[in-house]
Amino acid sequence: MHLFTSMFLLLMLAAVPGEALYPSPEEGWQIYSSAQDADGKCICTVVAPAQNMCNRDPRSRQLRQLMEKVQNITQSMEVLDLRTYRDLQYVRDTENLMKTVDGKLKTASENPRSLNPKSFQELKDKMTQLLPLLPVLEQYKTDAGMILRLRDEVQNLSLVLMAIQEEMGAYDYEELRQRVLLLETRLHSCMQKLGCGKLTGVSNPITVRASGSRFGSWMTDTMIPSSDNRVWCMDGYFKGRRVLEYRTLNDFMKGQNFVQHLLPHPWAGTGHVVYNGSLYYNKYQSNIIIKYHFRSRSVLVQRSLSGAGYNNTFPYSWGGSSDIDLMADENGLWAVYTTIPNAGNIVISRLEPQSLEVLQTWDTGFPKRSAGESFMICGTLYVTNSHLAGAKIYFAYYTNTSSYEYTDIPFHNQYSHISMMDYNPRERVLYTWNNGHQVLYNVTLFQVIKTSGD
């Protein structure tokens, strides 16, 4: 097993039950990509330090924490190894018992007179009861071998981490920073080889902050380089005009270092998106989409989304003037809405980002009022069946084939009222506003790896 695979195994095993694999934002880690092969096995999970968090003390602290996790896993492995040893001893004892019973049964079969009919039947029944244990015994042997190999991998990884810790101490700050930047460049290059994927799972929630009212929206830019870590927050679902721009996610968590944008027109709903330096949002009491440029603090373009319902004509199940939901994914900018001719079913339109012209439209056939929220990943619209506790991702519409399927992907709605749920293709996470809490979810995608020959 390669070191890269070992690192993935370590992160998987070190996760506390109920805790997401996406580390807390203040630790400065970013998950760039993950992939699986056709058999569902992990191929690549890339974790790297953010540039603005590169300094010796936090790195050393995180490395120590990782070492402690390795030690905890090693101790767990020892306990598991002991249990496995006992199980293996049980297997050996059971095998001997089976051989004994099997020998007696063969003797009885060859010489029926050696046993009376009652004893023969009892022996036969006993053998019948033991037969189902055969595959169990084989599995015990396989598991035992796997545990031994995994224990060796953890031991090897522990040695590697110790070597890294010693190496970190041998470099000054600037040299270490350059090495991290070089690693980030290589990791971004690796990410470019990852293709789009199909959603197969959602992690446990990571609560970033509790702020604002019950309804709202928060996001990062879906397109700009990863060195730009600004976060935008829009509290409320109607008539709002104030957008807060935070310098980093850490500043957003602390509620500091922000500037305010006052929009020239109020918004409706929570389906806003920041795409390539501009905010796209639905103008209050209209089906007009506005493109507001943050740097120039001006409206670059606005266009009516023809026939789209507004002002709670066709909202999601939670209401909140959520008639028009704007979103972005790997394929560009999208609008999710519905019209009277479509009988309230969800319509997907791909938009041209500069002019807001509709490029193509799909009718999903799914009633929008039955949807809790929705989001796009790789040209596929995923719809939840509720905004309340117990919700799951229930429906998927594939724009590349104009087809749909019903899904059953659970996720934990921790605060029981989601009023915004959007995917960020740059970070490959879901942003949600959940009853006054700003929450992240990791996503698991079945992905196809592009080779240099593609």
N, C-alpha and C positions, 0 to 999 in steps of 0.2 A: 504494500500500500504506500503510495507516494506521500511526501510530507504535506502537499496541498490538500489531499483527501483527509489526511490525519487531522489537519487544522479544522476542517469542516466537521469531522466527527467530534473533535474536542468541543467546538462551540455548541453542537447539538446536545452533547451529553451534559455540558455544564449549565444548560438552561434550567432554571428552577421551575418546577411545575407551576403553570399558570402565568409564567413570565415570558414575554416575547423575546425572540432572538435578536430583534433590532435593539441595540443598546440605547440607554437613556441619552437624550440629546446632549446633556452637559458633558458626557464623556468624549464627545468629539469624533465618534465613529460614524461612517457612512456606509451603507450597503449599496454597492453599485450594481451588482447583477448576480443572478443565480441561474442554473440550467440543469436539465435532466436529460438523460438519453431516452431511447425508445422503451427501455425496460423500467423507466422511472428512477434510475440511480442518479445520484448527484454527480455532476460533472465539474461544475465550477461555482464556487461562492467566493466573492471578492470582498474583503473588508479592508479599508485603508483609513489612515488618519486624515482629518480635514486640515487644509493648509493653515487656516487661522488658529488651529489648536496646537501647532507644532512647537513644543518647548520641552525641555528635558524633564521637568518635574512631573507633569501629567503623564508623559509617556512612561516614565519609570513607575509611577503609581499604578497605571493600568497594567503594565507588565507584571508587577508584583501581584496584582489581583488575579491575573491570568495564571501565574504560577500557583497561587493558592487554590485556584479551581483545579489545576492539574493534580495537586496534592490530594484534594478532596476526591477527585475521580479515582486516583490511585488507591486511596483507602476503600472506596466503594468497590473497586475491582477486587481488592483482597477479600472483602466480605463475600462478594459474589463468587469469587474463586473457591472459597471455603464451602459455600452452599453447593456449588457445582461439583466439588469433590465428593460431598456427601451424596448428591444425586447420582453421581457416577458409580459410587459404591452400591447404591440401591439398584442401579441398572445391572451391575455385575451379579449381585445376589439374585435378582429376578431372573437373569439369564440362566444362572445355575439351576434355579427352581424349575424353569421351563424345560431345561435339558433333562432334569430328573423325571418330571411328569411325562415328557415326551418319550423317554426311554421305557417307562412303565407302560405307557399306552401302546407302544410298539410291541412290547413283550406280550401284553394282553391280547393284542390283535393277532399275533402269530400263534399264541397258545391260549385260546379262549377258556380252556379248562383251568388255567391258573387263577382265574378270578370268577367269582360268582356274578350273576347278572347285575345285582345291585351295585357291587363294588366297581364293576366295569362301567356302568352308567355314570356313577359319581366321578370316576376318573375322566371320563369323556367330557362331562360337563365342566370339570375344572379346566381341562385343556381349552375348551371353547371360550371360557372366561379369560384365559391368558392370551389368546391369540391377538386380540385388539391392542395388546401392549407392544407388539412388535414395532409398529411405526413410531410409538412413543420412545422406545428404547433407542431407535436409530436417531431420533431428533435430539435426545439427551447427548448422544455422542457428538453430533454436529455442533450443538450449542457449547459443549465443553471446549471443543477445538476453537470455536470462534472467540470465546472469552479469553483463552490463552493468547490468541493472536492480538486481540484488542489490548490486553494488558501490556504486551510487548510494544505496541504502537504508542501507548501512553508513556511508557518508560522512555522510549526513544524521543518523543516530543518534549518531555521534561528536560532531557539533556540538551536538545536544540535550543530551548528557551533559556536555559542557563548560559549557553554560549552567546546568545543574542544579548543577554543582560550584561555579560562581561564586555562584549563588543561595544555596546552603547556607552559604557564608561570610558572607552578609549578614544572617543571622538569629542571635539568641542562642539558647541551649539550650532555654529554655522555649517560645519561639515555634516552634522547629523541632519540638519534641515534640508541641505541639498540632496542627501541620500533619500529622504522621504519624498521630496518633490519629484525626483527621478522615478521612484516607485509609483507615485500617483500617475505620472505620464504613461508608464508601462501598463498600469491597470486600466486607464481610460482607453488605451489602444486595444486591450483585451476585450473591453466592453463593446467596442465597435464591431467585434466579430459575432456578437450575440444577436440572433434574430428575434423576431417577435414571438410571443407565446400565448398559450391558452391558460386561463386562470384555473387552477386546481385546488387552491387553498388560501385561507386568510389567517394570519397569526392572531394571537391574543392582543388586545388593545394596549397601547402605550400612551398614558395620559401625559401630555406635555404641559398643560396649564389649565386652570379653572378660572375663567374670566368672562365678563360680559353677560348678556341676557340669555334666555333659553334658546334663542335662535340666532344664527349668524354664520359667517363664513371666514375661513382663514386659508392661506395658501402661500406657496413660493412660486417663482416663475417656472413654467414647464419647459422652457427652451434655452435660457441663457446658460453660460458656462458655470460649472460647479463652484468656481471661485466667488461667485455672487451668491451670498447666503441670505439675502433680504427676505423678510416675511411680511405679508400684508394681512390686515385684520379688518373686517367689516361687520360691526355688531348690528343686529336687528335684521328684519326681513322686508321692511317697506319704508319709503320716504327718507331713508338714510342718505347722507351725502359725505360723511366723514370717513376717510380711509387712513388707517395708521400704518406707516411703513417702518418696520424695525430693521436695524442694521444686520442682525444675525438672529438665529434661532435662540441662542442663549439670551440675547437681549429681550426677545419676545417673552421668554419664560420669566424673566425678572421684571418685565414691564418698563424697560429703560431704553434710552438711545433710539428714539423714534421721531419721525417727522409726520406732519399731518397734510393730507391732500383733501381739499374741499371740492367735491365734484360739482360741475355746473348744473347737472340734472340729478335728481334723486333716483335711487335704485328700487327695484321690486324683486322679491324673492331672495334666495341665497345662491343662485346658480351662476356665480361670477367666476371668471378665470383670468389669471395673469399669464400672458403669452408674449414672449419676446419684447418685454419692456412696456407692454400696454395692458390696461385693464379692459376686459370686455364684460359688459353688463347690460341687463334689461332695464330700460327706462321705465320709471314708475307710471302705472296706468296707461301702458301702451305696449305694442309688440315691436317697439323699436330697439335695436341693439346699438350700443354706443361703444366706440373704441377710444379710450382715454389714455393718452401718452404721459407716463409719469415724469419723464425728464423735462419735457416742455410744458407740462401741466396744462395740456389743452386737448380738446376733442379733435381727433384726426378724421373720423368718419362716423356717420350714423346712418342706419338703414332699417327700414321696416321689414320684418320677417313675415312675408305675405301669408295671410290667412291664419296666423298663429293666434291661439287664444291667450288672453291675458286677464289680469285682475281677478284671479281665482276662478276662471272659467274651466280650465283643465289643469289643476295643480296635482302634486303628489298627494298621497293619503293624508299627510299632516297639514295640508293647506299652505298658508303663508305666502300667497301670491307666487308659488313656485311653478308657474305655468311654463316658463322658458328657462331651460338649464343649459348653460354654456360650459364646454369642457374641452380639454385637449389631450391627445395621446401621441403615440409614435407617428401616426399618420396625419396629424394636423389639428385643425380647429373644427369643433362640432357644435351643433345646436340640437337639443332634445326638447320636443314640444308636442303639441297636437293641434288639430284643426277640426272644425265642424264637419267638413266632408269626410274626414277620417274617423268620425263617430267617437272621438275621444281616445282613439288608440295612439300609442306613442309613435311619433314621426322622428326620424333621424335625418339631419341635413349636414353635409360637409360644406364648410364655409371657406371662401377665399379670405385670408387674414387681412389683406390690404383694403379691399373694397367691401368686404362682408357679403359679397354676392354668393348665392346658393349654387354650389357646383353639382351636387347630386343629392337625391332624397330617397329614403326608404320608409315604407310603412310596415311597422313590426307586427301589427295586429294585437299588441298587448295593451289593455286598458290602463291609461296613465293613473287614474284614480285608485287603481289597485296596487300601484307601486309605491314603496316607501321612499326610495331614492334610486339613482342609477349612475353609472360611470362608464367611460370608454377605456378599453385596453386593446391596443393593436387592431383597431377597427372593429372591435366587438363591443356591443352594448350589453352590460350586465345590470340586471334589475333586481332589487330586493323586494320581498313580498310584504314588508311592513317597515315602519319607522320605529316601532316599539320593541320591547324585549321579546326574544324568541325569533327575531327576524333571521332570514337566511337569503342568500343569493339564489334566486328562484328561476330566472329566465335569462337566456343569452341570445342575442341576435347578431349574426355574422354578416357584415356588410359586403365582404368579399364574395360570398356565395348567395346573398339574399335569402338566407335560411335561418331557422331558429331551433332551439332545443330548450327543454326544461331542465334545470340544474338543481342540485341539492348541496350547496356549499355553505356550511354554517359559519357564523362569526359571532363573537360575544359583544352584544349591545350593552355595555357596562352601565350606562346611565339612562337607558330606557327611552331616549327620545332623540333620534338623529334627524337633524334638519339640513344637513349638507354632507355629501360624500363624493369626493372627487379623487381621481387617480393622477399622480404626477409621474410622467414617463421618465423624467430626468433622475428622480430618486427611486422610482419603482415602489412607491408606497401609496396608501390611501390616506387622504386627509379627511377628517370628519369633525363636525361640530355636534356635540352630543350633550344636550341639556346644560349648556353653559360650560362645557369642558371641551378643550381642543385635544383631539385624540388622533394618533397614527396607527395604521395597521400595515404590517408587511404583507406582501402577496407572494404566493408561490406560483410560478408560471412554468408550464411545460414548454421548453424552448428548443429551437433548432440552432445548432452552432454552425456559423458560416466558416468555411475554410478559405484559404487564400486563393484557391482556384475557382471559387464561386463568382 
